[in-house]
Amino acid sequence: MENPFKIKAYGVGEFASLYFPDFEKRSASNQFRKWIIKSESLKSKLSNADWTDGQKLLTPKQVGILVEFL
């Protein structure tokens, strides 16, 4: 049985690397931020969860929003 994804605090680069495993961590982070900025609805949901562009750590609440959205 496969382990379910764990909602916890993640570094932005660590989390982004889950979506872009073939990218360097910095490139994955940059691409991930572009996704967030382009999507007004995602950006709004994350902002309501105290997300700010440039933060280095995602809270469990923010991770939950990202997992649900993506």
PyMOL Python script that loads the backbone (N, CA, C, O; Angstrom):
from pymol import cmd

cmd.read_pdbstr("""\
ATOM      1  N   MET A   1       0.837  -1.186   0.000  1.00  0.00           N
ATOM      2  CA  MET A   1       0.000   0.000   0.000  1.00  0.00           C
ATOM      3  C   MET A   1       0.879   1.245   0.000  1.00  0.00           C
ATOM      4  O   MET A   1       1.848   1.327   0.754  1.00  0.00           O
ATOM      5  N   GLU A   2       0.546   2.189  -0.827  1.00  0.00           N
ATOM      6  CA  GLU A   2       1.320   3.413  -0.951  1.00  0.00           C
ATOM      7  C   GLU A   2       0.975   4.380   0.176  1.00  0.00           C
ATOM      8  O   GLU A   2      -0.189   4.503   0.556  1.00  0.00           O
ATOM      9  N   ASN A   3       1.992   5.072   0.714  1.00  0.00           N
ATOM     10  CA  ASN A   3       1.755   6.049   1.764  1.00  0.00           C
ATOM     11  C   ASN A   3       1.056   7.277   1.199  1.00  0.00           C
ATOM     12  O   ASN A   3       1.448   7.776   0.144  1.00  0.00           O
ATOM     13  N   PRO A   4       0.023   7.773   1.884  1.00  0.00           N
ATOM     14  CA  PRO A   4      -0.633   8.994   1.419  1.00  0.00           C
ATOM     15  C   PRO A   4       0.295  10.194   1.627  1.00  0.00           C
ATOM     16  O   PRO A   4       1.189  10.174   2.473  1.00  0.00           O
ATOM     17  N   PHE A   5       0.057  11.227   0.838  1.00  0.00           N
ATOM     18  CA  PHE A   5       0.852  12.447   0.957  1.00  0.00           C
ATOM     19  C   PHE A   5       0.625  13.058   2.331  1.00  0.00           C
ATOM     20  O   PHE A   5      -0.514  13.160   2.787  1.00  0.00           O
ATOM     21  N   LYS A   6       1.684  13.458   2.983  1.00  0.00           N
ATOM     22  CA  LYS A   6       1.588  14.028   4.324  1.00  0.00           C
ATOM     23  C   LYS A   6       1.517  15.546   4.257  1.00  0.00           C
ATOM     24  O   LYS A   6       2.405  16.202   3.712  1.00  0.00           O
ATOM     25  N   ILE A   7       0.449  16.091   4.819  1.00  0.00           N
ATOM     26  CA  ILE A   7       0.311  17.536   4.923  1.00  0.00           C
ATOM     27  C   ILE A   7       1.107  17.979   6.142  1.00  0.00           C
ATOM     28  O   ILE A   7       0.781  17.619   7.273  1.00  0.00           O
ATOM     29  N   LYS A   8       2.134  18.751   5.907  1.00  0.00           N
ATOM     30  CA  LYS A   8       3.012  19.278   6.954  1.00  0.00           C
ATOM     31  C   LYS A   8       3.687  20.512   6.404  1.00  0.00           C
ATOM     32  O   LYS A   8       3.459  20.870   5.248  1.00  0.00           O
ATOM     33  N   ALA A   9       4.505  21.169   7.189  1.00  0.00           N
ATOM     34  CA  ALA A   9       5.277  22.311   6.702  1.00  0.00           C
ATOM     35  C   ALA A   9       6.361  21.797   5.748  1.00  0.00           C
ATOM     36  O   ALA A   9       7.020  20.793   6.019  1.00  0.00           O
ATOM     37  N   TYR A  10       6.530  22.499   4.639  1.00  0.00           N
ATOM     38  CA  TYR A  10       7.557  22.171   3.651  1.00  0.00           C
ATOM     39  C   TYR A  10       8.307  23.443   3.285  1.00  0.00           C
ATOM     40  O   TYR A  10       7.727  24.528   3.261  1.00  0.00           O
ATOM     41  N   GLY A  11       9.587  23.308   3.003  1.00  0.00           N
ATOM     42  CA  GLY A  11      10.304  24.392   2.370  1.00  0.00           C
ATOM     43  C   GLY A  11       9.745  24.544   0.959  1.00  0.00           C
ATOM     44  O   GLY A  11       9.337  23.554   0.352  1.00  0.00           O
ATOM     45  N   VAL A  12       9.720  25.748   0.436  1.00  0.00           N
ATOM     46  CA  VAL A  12       9.167  25.977  -0.905  1.00  0.00           C
ATOM     47  C   VAL A  12       9.904  25.128  -1.936  1.00  0.00           C
ATOM     48  O   VAL A  12       9.274  24.502  -2.788  1.00  0.00           O
ATOM     49  N   GLY A  13      11.226  25.104  -1.865  1.00  0.00           N
ATOM     50  CA  GLY A  13      12.004  24.313  -2.819  1.00  0.00           C
ATOM     51  C   GLY A  13      11.727  22.828  -2.704  1.00  0.00           C
ATOM     52  O   GLY A  13      11.636  22.128  -3.713  1.00  0.00           O
ATOM     53  N   GLU A  14      11.594  22.349  -1.486  1.00  0.00           N
ATOM     54  CA  GLU A  14      11.291  20.936  -1.246  1.00  0.00           C
ATOM     55  C   GLU A  14       9.925  20.573  -1.847  1.00  0.00           C
ATOM     56  O   GLU A  14       9.789  19.554  -2.524  1.00  0.00           O
ATOM     57  N   PHE A  15       8.930  21.407  -1.595  1.00  0.00           N
ATOM     58  CA  PHE A  15       7.585  21.147  -2.112  1.00  0.00           C
ATOM     59  C   PHE A  15       7.547  21.266  -3.627  1.00  0.00           C
ATOM     60  O   PHE A  15       6.957  20.425  -4.305  1.00  0.00           O
ATOM     61  N   ALA A  16       8.169  22.302  -4.156  1.00  0.00           N
ATOM     62  CA  ALA A  16       8.192  22.507  -5.608  1.00  0.00           C
ATOM     63  C   ALA A  16       8.880  21.342  -6.315  1.00  0.00           C
ATOM     64  O   ALA A  16       8.494  20.974  -7.425  1.00  0.00           O
ATOM     65  N   SER A  17       9.885  20.768  -5.683  1.00  0.00           N
ATOM     66  CA  SER A  17      10.600  19.636  -6.278  1.00  0.00           C
ATOM     67  C   SER A  17       9.715  18.405  -6.418  1.00  0.00           C
ATOM     68  O   SER A  17       9.992  17.536  -7.245  1.00  0.00           O
ATOM     69  N   LEU A  18       8.663  18.321  -5.626  1.00  0.00           N
ATOM     70  CA  LEU A  18       7.709  17.217  -5.767  1.00  0.00           C
ATOM     71  C   LEU A  18       6.941  17.328  -7.081  1.00  0.00           C
ATOM     72  O   LEU A  18       6.571  16.313  -7.671  1.00  0.00           O
ATOM     73  N   TYR A  19       6.702  18.549  -7.540  1.00  0.00           N
ATOM     74  CA  TYR A  19       5.996  18.782  -8.796  1.00  0.00           C
ATOM     75  C   TYR A  19       6.946  18.828  -9.989  1.00  0.00           C
ATOM     76  O   TYR A  19       6.550  18.525 -11.114  1.00  0.00           O
ATOM     77  N   PHE A  20       8.183  19.202  -9.745  1.00  0.00           N
ATOM     78  CA  PHE A  20       9.196  19.310 -10.798  1.00  0.00           C
ATOM     79  C   PHE A  20      10.438  18.513 -10.389  1.00  0.00           C
ATOM     80  O   PHE A  20      11.477  19.108 -10.104  1.00  0.00           O
ATOM     81  N   PRO A  21      10.351  17.195 -10.354  1.00  0.00           N
ATOM     82  CA  PRO A  21      11.470  16.392  -9.841  1.00  0.00           C
ATOM     83  C   PRO A  21      12.738  16.448 -10.696  1.00  0.00           C
ATOM     84  O   PRO A  21      13.823  16.150 -10.197  1.00  0.00           O
ATOM     85  N   ASP A  22      12.625  16.820 -11.956  1.00  0.00           N
ATOM     86  CA  ASP A  22      13.806  16.874 -12.826  1.00  0.00           C
ATOM     87  C   ASP A  22      14.467  18.246 -12.847  1.00  0.00           C
ATOM     88  O   ASP A  22      15.475  18.436 -13.528  1.00  0.00           O
ATOM     89  N   PHE A  23      13.914  19.199 -12.113  1.00  0.00           N
ATOM     90  CA  PHE A  23      14.464  20.555 -12.058  1.00  0.00           C
ATOM     91  C   PHE A  23      15.393  20.680 -10.852  1.00  0.00           C
ATOM     92  O   PHE A  23      15.238  19.973  -9.857  1.00  0.00           O
ATOM     93  N   GLU A  24      16.357  21.590 -10.960  1.00  0.00           N
ATOM     94  CA  GLU A  24      17.121  21.983  -9.781  1.00  0.00           C
ATOM     95  C   GLU A  24      16.136  22.637  -8.810  1.00  0.00           C
ATOM     96  O   GLU A  24      15.119  23.191  -9.228  1.00  0.00           O
ATOM     97  N   LYS A  25      16.442  22.570  -7.515  1.00  0.00           N
ATOM     98  CA  LYS A  25      15.511  23.079  -6.509  1.00  0.00           C
ATOM     99  C   LYS A  25      15.137  24.547  -6.744  1.00  0.00           C
ATOM    100  O   LYS A  25      13.973  24.919  -6.593  1.00  0.00           O
ATOM    101  N   ARG A  26      16.100  25.369  -7.107  1.00  0.00           N
ATOM    102  CA  ARG A  26      15.830  26.799  -7.329  1.00  0.00           C
ATOM    103  C   ARG A  26      14.920  26.994  -8.548  1.00  0.00           C
ATOM    104  O   ARG A  26      13.998  27.809  -8.509  1.00  0.00           O
ATOM    105  N   SER A  27      15.176  26.255  -9.618  1.00  0.00           N
ATOM    106  CA  SER A  27      14.338  26.347 -10.821  1.00  0.00           C
ATOM    107  C   SER A  27      12.925  25.860 -10.531  1.00  0.00           C
ATOM    108  O   SER A  27      11.952  26.441 -11.011  1.00  0.00           O
ATOM    109  N   ALA A  28      12.815  24.799  -9.748  1.00  0.00           N
ATOM    110  CA  ALA A  28      11.497  24.285  -9.371  1.00  0.00           C
ATOM    111  C   ALA A  28      10.737  25.337  -8.568  1.00  0.00           C
ATOM    112  O   ALA A  28       9.545  25.552  -8.790  1.00  0.00           O
ATOM    113  N   SER A  29      11.420  25.985  -7.647  1.00  0.00           N
ATOM    114  CA  SER A  29      10.789  27.036  -6.836  1.00  0.00           C
ATOM    115  C   SER A  29      10.317  28.193  -7.704  1.00  0.00           C
ATOM    116  O   SER A  29       9.207  28.696  -7.528  1.00  0.00           O
ATOM    117  N   ASN A  30      11.156  28.613  -8.636  1.00  0.00           N
ATOM    118  CA  ASN A  30      10.785  29.724  -9.516  1.00  0.00           C
ATOM    119  C   ASN A  30       9.566  29.371 -10.366  1.00  0.00           C
ATOM    120  O   ASN A  30       8.655  30.187 -10.508  1.00  0.00           O
ATOM    121  N   GLN A  31       9.543  28.176 -10.925  1.00  0.00           N
ATOM    122  CA  GLN A  31       8.405  27.758 -11.741  1.00  0.00           C
ATOM    123  C   GLN A  31       7.139  27.659 -10.895  1.00  0.00           C
ATOM    124  O   GLN A  31       6.057  28.051 -11.332  1.00  0.00           O
ATOM    125  N   PHE A  32       7.281  27.140  -9.702  1.00  0.00           N
ATOM    126  CA  PHE A  32       6.138  26.994  -8.806  1.00  0.00           C
ATOM    127  C   PHE A  32       5.549  28.357  -8.451  1.00  0.00           C
ATOM    128  O   PHE A  32       4.329  28.527  -8.440  1.00  0.00           O
ATOM    129  N   ARG A  33       6.415  29.326  -8.162  1.00  0.00           N
ATOM    130  CA  ARG A  33       5.943  30.687  -7.857  1.00  0.00           C
ATOM    131  C   ARG A  33       5.208  31.291  -9.057  1.00  0.00           C
ATOM    132  O   ARG A  33       4.208  31.988  -8.888  1.00  0.00           O
ATOM    133  N   LYS A  34       5.704  31.023 -10.263  1.00  0.00           N
ATOM    134  CA  LYS A  34       5.031  31.519 -11.467  1.00  0.00           C
ATOM    135  C   LYS A  34       3.615  30.958 -11.549  1.00  0.00           C
ATOM    136  O   LYS A  34       2.678  31.682 -11.889  1.00  0.00           O
ATOM    137  N   TRP A  35       3.454  29.673 -11.240  1.00  0.00           N
ATOM    138  CA  TRP A  35       2.118  29.060 -11.233  1.00  0.00           C
ATOM    139  C   TRP A  35       1.199  29.803 -10.270  1.00  0.00           C
ATOM    140  O   TRP A  35       0.059  30.124 -10.604  1.00  0.00           O
ATOM    141  N   ILE A  36       1.710  30.068  -9.074  1.00  0.00           N
ATOM    142  CA  ILE A  36       0.896  30.733  -8.050  1.00  0.00           C
ATOM    143  C   ILE A  36       0.505  32.136  -8.504  1.00  0.00           C
ATOM    144  O   ILE A  36      -0.662  32.516  -8.407  1.00  0.00           O
ATOM    145  N   ILE A  37       1.466  32.901  -8.995  1.00  0.00           N
ATOM    146  CA  ILE A  37       1.215  34.287  -9.392  1.00  0.00           C
ATOM    147  C   ILE A  37       0.228  34.357 -10.555  1.00  0.00           C
ATOM    148  O   ILE A  37      -0.597  35.269 -10.611  1.00  0.00           O
ATOM    149  N   LYS A  38       0.306  33.403 -11.482  1.00  0.00           N
ATOM    150  CA  LYS A  38      -0.582  33.403 -12.651  1.00  0.00           C
ATOM    151  C   LYS A  38      -2.030  33.085 -12.290  1.00  0.00           C
ATOM    152  O   LYS A  38      -2.948  33.533 -12.977  1.00  0.00           O
ATOM    153  N   SER A  39      -2.244  32.333 -11.244  1.00  0.00           N
ATOM    154  CA  SER A  39      -3.592  31.920 -10.867  1.00  0.00           C
ATOM    155  C   SER A  39      -4.128  32.831  -9.760  1.00  0.00           C
ATOM    156  O   SER A  39      -3.747  32.710  -8.596  1.00  0.00           O
ATOM    157  N   GLU A  40      -5.011  33.737 -10.145  1.00  0.00           N
ATOM    158  CA  GLU A  40      -5.568  34.672  -9.165  1.00  0.00           C
ATOM    159  C   GLU A  40      -6.322  33.949  -8.054  1.00  0.00           C
ATOM    160  O   GLU A  40      -6.247  34.350  -6.893  1.00  0.00           O
ATOM    161  N   SER A  41      -7.047  32.887  -8.398  1.00  0.00           N
ATOM    162  CA  SER A  41      -7.817  32.183  -7.365  1.00  0.00           C
ATOM    163  C   SER A  41      -6.888  31.467  -6.382  1.00  0.00           C
ATOM    164  O   SER A  41      -7.129  31.493  -5.175  1.00  0.00           O
ATOM    165  N   LEU A  42      -5.839  30.834  -6.883  1.00  0.00           N
ATOM    166  CA  LEU A  42      -4.879  30.181  -5.997  1.00  0.00           C
ATOM    167  C   LEU A  42      -4.143  31.215  -5.155  1.00  0.00           C
ATOM    168  O   LEU A  42      -3.979  31.039  -3.948  1.00  0.00           O
ATOM    169  N   LYS A  43      -3.711  32.268  -5.780  1.00  0.00           N
ATOM    170  CA  LYS A  43      -2.995  33.329  -5.062  1.00  0.00           C
ATOM    171  C   LYS A  43      -3.869  33.914  -3.955  1.00  0.00           C
ATOM    172  O   LYS A  43      -3.385  34.185  -2.856  1.00  0.00           O
ATOM    173  N   SER A  44      -5.149  34.105  -4.245  1.00  0.00           N
ATOM    174  CA  SER A  44      -6.082  34.643  -3.258  1.00  0.00           C
ATOM    175  C   SER A  44      -6.252  33.683  -2.078  1.00  0.00           C
ATOM    176  O   SER A  44      -6.217  34.105  -0.923  1.00  0.00           O
ATOM    177  N   LYS A  45      -6.436  32.401  -2.369  1.00  0.00           N
ATOM    178  CA  LYS A  45      -6.588  31.412  -1.294  1.00  0.00           C
ATOM    179  C   LYS A  45      -5.337  31.356  -0.422  1.00  0.00           C
ATOM    180  O   LYS A  45      -5.428  31.296   0.805  1.00  0.00           O
ATOM    181  N   LEU A  46      -4.174  31.377  -1.063  1.00  0.00           N
ATOM    182  CA  LEU A  46      -2.926  31.334  -0.298  1.00  0.00           C
ATOM    183  C   LEU A  46      -2.725  32.616   0.508  1.00  0.00           C
ATOM    184  O   LEU A  46      -2.251  32.567   1.643  1.00  0.00           O
ATOM    185  N   SER A  47      -3.082  33.756  -0.070  1.00  0.00           N
ATOM    186  CA  SER A  47      -2.960  35.021   0.651  1.00  0.00           C
ATOM    187  C   SER A  47      -3.840  35.027   1.893  1.00  0.00           C
ATOM    188  O   SER A  47      -3.454  35.556   2.935  1.00  0.00           O
ATOM    189  N   ASN A  48      -5.027  34.433   1.775  1.00  0.00           N
ATOM    190  CA  ASN A  48      -5.919  34.328   2.934  1.00  0.00           C
ATOM    191  C   ASN A  48      -5.335  33.422   4.009  1.00  0.00           C
ATOM    192  O   ASN A  48      -5.745  33.489   5.168  1.00  0.00           O
ATOM    193  N   ALA A  49      -4.384  32.580   3.634  1.00  0.00           N
ATOM    194  CA  ALA A  49      -3.683  31.703   4.581  1.00  0.00           C
ATOM    195  C   ALA A  49      -2.319  32.289   4.941  1.00  0.00           C
ATOM    196  O   ALA A  49      -1.414  31.566   5.356  1.00  0.00           O
ATOM    197  N   ASP A  50      -2.182  33.613   4.776  1.00  0.00           N
ATOM    198  CA  ASP A  50      -0.967  34.366   5.152  1.00  0.00           C
ATOM    199  C   ASP A  50       0.257  34.081   4.297  1.00  0.00           C
ATOM    200  O   ASP A  50       1.383  34.297   4.744  1.00  0.00           O
ATOM    201  N   TRP A  51       0.055  33.600   3.070  1.00  0.00           N
ATOM    202  CA  TRP A  51       1.173  33.398   2.148  1.00  0.00           C
ATOM    203  C   TRP A  51       1.626  34.743   1.597  1.00  0.00           C
ATOM    204  O   TRP A  51       0.801  35.606   1.295  1.00  0.00           O
ATOM    205  N   THR A  52       2.936  34.921   1.465  1.00  0.00           N
ATOM    206  CA  THR A  52       3.497  36.087   0.797  1.00  0.00           C
ATOM    207  C   THR A  52       4.546  35.599  -0.193  1.00  0.00           C
ATOM    208  O   THR A  52       5.276  34.646   0.081  1.00  0.00           O
ATOM    209  N   ASP A  53       4.614  36.257  -1.341  1.00  0.00           N
ATOM    210  CA  ASP A  53       5.612  35.884  -2.335  1.00  0.00           C
ATOM    211  C   ASP A  53       6.995  36.090  -1.730  1.00  0.00           C
ATOM    212  O   ASP A  53       7.296  37.149  -1.180  1.00  0.00           O
ATOM    213  N   GLY A  54       7.809  35.083  -1.839  1.00  0.00           N
ATOM    214  CA  GLY A  54       9.167  35.172  -1.306  1.00  0.00           C
ATOM    215  C   GLY A  54       9.365  34.423  -0.002  1.00  0.00           C
ATOM    216  O   GLY A  54      10.498  34.274   0.456  1.00  0.00           O
ATOM    217  N   GLN A  55       8.276  33.943   0.608  1.00  0.00           N
ATOM    218  CA  GLN A  55       8.481  33.188   1.843  1.00  0.00           C
ATOM    219  C   GLN A  55       9.169  31.867   1.526  1.00  0.00           C
ATOM    220  O   GLN A  55       9.011  31.325   0.433  1.00  0.00           O
ATOM    221  N   LYS A  56       9.918  31.362   2.467  1.00  0.00           N
ATOM    222  CA  LYS A  56      10.738  30.176   2.232  1.00  0.00           C
ATOM    223  C   LYS A  56      10.121  28.902   2.801  1.00  0.00           C
ATOM    224  O   LYS A  56      10.552  27.800   2.463  1.00  0.00           O
ATOM    225  N   LEU A  57       9.126  29.043   3.653  1.00  0.00           N
ATOM    226  CA  LEU A  57       8.493  27.894   4.286  1.00  0.00           C
ATOM    227  C   LEU A  57       6.986  27.973   4.088  1.00  0.00           C
ATOM    228  O   LEU A  57       6.371  29.013   4.327  1.00  0.00           O
ATOM    229  N   LEU A  58       6.401  26.867   3.650  1.00  0.00           N
ATOM    230  CA  LEU A  58       4.946  26.778   3.498  1.00  0.00           C
ATOM    231  C   LEU A  58       4.372  26.146   4.753  1.00  0.00           C
ATOM    232  O   LEU A  58       4.883  25.137   5.237  1.00  0.00           O
ATOM    233  N   THR A  59       3.309  26.740   5.278  1.00  0.00           N
ATOM    234  CA  THR A  59       2.649  26.174   6.449  1.00  0.00           C
ATOM    235  C   THR A  59       1.813  24.961   6.029  1.00  0.00           C
ATOM    236  O   THR A  59       1.502  24.806   4.848  1.00  0.00           O
ATOM    237  N   PRO A  60       1.451  24.110   6.974  1.00  0.00           N
ATOM    238  CA  PRO A  60       0.579  22.987   6.619  1.00  0.00           C
ATOM    239  C   PRO A  60      -0.730  23.444   5.961  1.00  0.00           C
ATOM    240  O   PRO A  60      -1.224  22.785   5.047  1.00  0.00           O
ATOM    241  N   LYS A  61      -1.285  24.553   6.415  1.00  0.00           N
ATOM    242  CA  LYS A  61      -2.517  25.068   5.813  1.00  0.00           C
ATOM    243  C   LYS A  61      -2.282  25.443   4.349  1.00  0.00           C
ATOM    244  O   LYS A  61      -3.103  25.124   3.490  1.00  0.00           O
ATOM    245  N   GLN A  62      -1.177  26.110   4.063  1.00  0.00           N
ATOM    246  CA  GLN A  62      -0.845  26.496   2.693  1.00  0.00           C
ATOM    247  C   GLN A  62      -0.596  25.268   1.828  1.00  0.00           C
ATOM    248  O   GLN A  62      -1.019  25.227   0.673  1.00  0.00           O
ATOM    249  N   VAL A  63       0.083  24.270   2.376  1.00  0.00           N
ATOM    250  CA  VAL A  63       0.336  23.025   1.641  1.00  0.00           C
ATOM    251  C   VAL A  63      -0.988  22.352   1.303  1.00  0.00           C
ATOM    252  O   VAL A  63      -1.169  21.860   0.189  1.00  0.00           O
ATOM    253  N   GLY A  64      -1.913  22.328   2.257  1.00  0.00           N
ATOM    254  CA  GLY A  64      -3.220  21.741   2.018  1.00  0.00           C
ATOM    255  C   GLY A  64      -3.954  22.435   0.870  1.00  0.00           C
ATOM    256  O   GLY A  64      -4.582  21.775   0.042  1.00  0.00           O
ATOM    257  N   ILE A  65      -3.873  23.759   0.824  1.00  0.00           N
ATOM    258  CA  ILE A  65      -4.491  24.527  -0.258  1.00  0.00           C
ATOM    259  C   ILE A  65      -3.859  24.171  -1.594  1.00  0.00           C
ATOM    260  O   ILE A  65      -4.557  23.963  -2.586  1.00  0.00           O
ATOM    261  N   LEU A  66      -2.534  24.102  -1.613  1.00  0.00           N
ATOM    262  CA  LEU A  66      -1.827  23.769  -2.861  1.00  0.00           C
ATOM    263  C   LEU A  66      -2.161  22.366  -3.340  1.00  0.00           C
ATOM    264  O   LEU A  66      -2.392  22.160  -4.532  1.00  0.00           O
ATOM    265  N   VAL A  67      -2.189  21.410  -2.443  1.00  0.00           N
ATOM    266  CA  VAL A  67      -2.488  20.021  -2.807  1.00  0.00           C
ATOM    267  C   VAL A  67      -3.911  19.935  -3.350  1.00  0.00           C
ATOM    268  O   VAL A  67      -4.154  19.272  -4.358  1.00  0.00           O
ATOM    269  N   GLU A  68      -4.841  20.596  -2.692  1.00  0.00           N
ATOM    270  CA  GLU A  68      -6.235  20.584  -3.143  1.00  0.00           C
ATOM    271  C   GLU A  68      -6.374  21.262  -4.499  1.00  0.00           C
ATOM    272  O   GLU A  68      -7.087  20.767  -5.372  1.00  0.00           O
ATOM    273  N   PHE A  69      -5.705  22.378  -4.677  1.00  0.00           N
ATOM    274  CA  PHE A  69      -5.821  23.153  -5.919  1.00  0.00           C
ATOM    275  C   PHE A  69      -5.140  22.459  -7.084  1.00  0.00           C
ATOM    276  O   PHE A  69      -5.680  22.426  -8.190  1.00  0.00           O
ATOM    277  N   LEU A  70      -3.964  21.907  -6.848  1.00  0.00           N
ATOM    278  CA  LEU A  70      -3.195  21.305  -7.937  1.00  0.00           C
ATOM    279  C   LEU A  70      -3.506  19.833  -8.088  1.00  0.00           C
ATOM    280  O   LEU A  70      -2.945  19.169  -8.960  1.00  0.00           O
TER     281      LEU A  70
END
""", "prot")
cmd.dss("prot")
cmd.show_as("cartoon", "prot")
cmd.util.cbc("prot")
cmd.orient("prot")
